[in-house]
Amino acid sequence: MKTVLQILNHSSHIVHTVIERCAALQQIDRALKEHLPTVLRHHCSVANVREQVVVLWADSAPYATRLRYMSEEILHTWQSDPFLQPLRIKKIEIKVHSLDTALVKPSLMQTDKRRPSLSHETAMLLQNVAHNLKDQGLRNALLRLARHTNKG
């Protein structure tokens, strides 16, 4: 039986490949964060890079929205940074990944089943903003949100 050290030092072992992949993603994450506003640096991370797509995790929906608003700028930065440029990223996917929700018991999360609702004016504002956005994902999310209007 091999020791853990032998497995880690054996370059053809899958664990070694995973460790190298994690180290590469950490370097990419650090390089990207150098270009982000200070506020966002602590609330997002590079989750994966595959087939010219980078997947960013945000720790909450508001930070994901801010990243989506900045996605064009982030993509431009990515394509001009000498370290990141060889990855030839053409698309950014932003996902909310919060560890806090995994720690909350499902029964506590389901206590209030009421859907939040918006005033008609707020829904109209969301629709106007959505129709002027280039980011299709953010546009669709805002249009879905705008459907939650007060019926009264």
PLY file of the C-alpha trace (Angstrom):
ply
format ascii 1.0
element vertex 152
property float x
property float y
property float z
element edge 151
property int vertex1
property int vertex2
end_header
0.00 0.00 0.00
1.31 3.45 -0.96
1.67 6.23 1.56
-0.05 9.56 1.02
3.31 11.17 0.29
4.07 8.58 -2.41
0.69 9.21 -4.04
1.16 12.98 -3.97
4.67 12.77 -5.40
3.72 10.38 -8.22
3.08 12.72 -11.16
0.77 10.38 -13.07
-1.63 9.85 -10.17
-5.04 11.56 -10.42
-4.53 13.29 -7.07
-1.44 15.01 -8.44
-3.42 16.17 -11.48
-6.18 17.57 -9.26
-3.64 19.40 -7.09
-2.03 20.95 -10.17
-5.45 22.02 -11.49
-6.32 23.63 -8.13
-3.01 25.49 -8.07
-3.59 26.77 -11.61
-7.11 27.96 -10.72
-5.71 29.74 -7.65
-3.18 31.58 -9.82
-5.91 32.56 -12.29
-8.10 33.70 -9.39
-5.34 35.91 -7.97
-4.60 37.42 -11.39
-8.26 38.24 -12.01
-8.77 39.75 -8.54
-5.98 42.24 -9.20
-8.30 43.86 -11.76
-11.51 43.81 -9.69
-12.72 46.59 -7.40
-11.67 45.97 -3.80
-15.28 45.38 -2.73
-15.68 42.44 -5.12
-12.33 40.76 -4.47
-13.49 39.12 -1.25
-16.87 38.03 -2.59
-16.00 36.14 -5.76
-13.62 33.49 -7.01
-12.72 31.63 -10.17
-14.47 28.26 -9.96
-13.44 26.78 -13.30
-12.02 27.50 -16.72
-13.06 25.27 -19.60
-13.53 25.59 -23.36
-12.93 29.37 -23.41
-15.46 29.90 -20.60
-14.59 31.08 -17.11
-17.00 30.28 -14.29
-16.99 32.80 -11.44
-18.61 32.11 -8.10
-20.11 34.97 -6.12
-20.98 34.46 -2.47
-24.37 36.18 -2.77
-26.86 37.32 -5.40
-26.05 41.05 -5.05
-22.36 40.42 -5.73
-23.26 38.15 -8.65
-25.33 40.99 -10.10
-22.42 43.42 -9.72
-20.16 40.94 -11.49
-22.70 40.55 -14.30
-22.82 44.32 -14.75
-19.02 44.28 -15.00
-18.76 41.14 -17.15
-17.87 43.00 -20.35
-15.14 44.93 -18.55
-13.88 41.73 -16.90
-13.78 39.99 -20.28
-11.82 42.88 -21.80
-9.38 42.77 -18.87
-9.05 39.02 -19.26
-8.22 39.37 -22.95
-5.61 42.09 -22.38
-3.79 40.68 -19.32
-0.59 38.89 -20.45
-1.05 36.11 -17.86
-4.75 35.50 -18.58
-4.73 36.15 -22.34
-3.46 32.67 -23.40
-6.66 31.12 -22.01
-8.61 32.89 -24.82
-11.72 33.39 -22.70
-14.77 34.38 -24.74
-17.54 34.00 -22.16
-18.05 34.53 -18.43
-20.59 32.55 -16.41
-21.44 33.87 -12.97
-23.03 31.63 -10.37
-24.04 32.18 -6.76
-22.25 29.76 -4.47
-22.90 30.42 -0.84
-21.72 28.06 1.86
-24.15 29.66 4.31
-27.20 28.19 2.57
-25.74 24.69 2.85
-25.48 25.11 6.62
-29.09 26.23 7.12
-31.57 23.45 7.81
-34.08 23.03 4.95
-37.00 23.21 7.39
-35.90 26.70 8.45
-35.62 27.86 4.85
-39.16 26.71 4.01
-41.03 28.39 6.87
-42.22 31.36 4.82
-43.57 30.29 1.43
-44.95 33.69 0.44
-43.48 35.08 -2.75
-42.07 38.57 -2.48
-43.87 41.09 -4.64
-43.01 44.42 -6.24
-44.97 47.53 -6.93
-46.02 48.11 -10.53
-43.60 51.06 -10.77
-40.65 48.97 -9.60
-41.54 46.22 -12.07
-41.63 48.78 -14.90
-38.19 50.10 -13.88
-36.76 46.57 -13.86
-38.20 45.92 -17.32
-36.73 49.16 -18.68
-33.29 48.35 -17.27
-33.50 44.77 -18.58
-34.32 45.85 -22.12
-31.19 48.04 -22.21
-28.76 45.32 -21.05
-26.40 43.39 -23.30
-25.99 40.50 -20.82
-28.74 38.04 -21.78
-28.59 36.18 -18.45
-29.00 39.33 -16.38
-31.73 40.58 -18.73
-33.72 37.35 -18.27
-33.26 37.44 -14.50
-34.53 41.02 -14.25
-37.53 40.25 -16.46
-38.42 37.25 -14.27
-38.09 39.42 -11.19
-40.34 42.07 -12.74
-43.15 39.51 -12.95
-43.46 39.51 -9.13
-45.76 42.53 -8.96
-48.52 43.24 -6.46
-51.84 42.04 -7.82
-53.83 44.48 -5.71
0 1
1 2
2 3
3 4
4 5
5 6
6 7
7 8
8 9
9 10
10 11
11 12
12 13
13 14
14 15
15 16
16 17
17 18
18 19
19 20
20 21
21 22
22 23
23 24
24 25
25 26
26 27
27 28
28 29
29 30
30 31
31 32
32 33
33 34
34 35
35 36
36 37
37 38
38 39
39 40
40 41
41 42
42 43
43 44
44 45
45 46
46 47
47 48
48 49
49 50
50 51
51 52
52 53
53 54
54 55
55 56
56 57
57 58
58 59
59 60
60 61
61 62
62 63
63 64
64 65
65 66
66 67
67 68
68 69
69 70
70 71
71 72
72 73
73 74
74 75
75 76
76 77
77 78
78 79
79 80
80 81
81 82
82 83
83 84
84 85
85 86
86 87
87 88
88 89
89 90
90 91
91 92
92 93
93 94
94 95
95 96
96 97
97 98
98 99
99 100
100 101
101 102
102 103
103 104
104 105
105 106
106 107
107 108
108 109
109 110
110 111
111 112
112 113
113 114
114 115
115 116
116 117
117 118
118 119
119 120
120 121
121 122
122 123
123 124
124 125
125 126
126 127
127 128
128 129
129 130
130 131
131 132
132 133
133 134
134 135
135 136
136 137
137 138
138 139
139 140
140 141
141 142
142 143
143 144
144 145
145 146
146 147
147 148
148 149
149 150
150 151
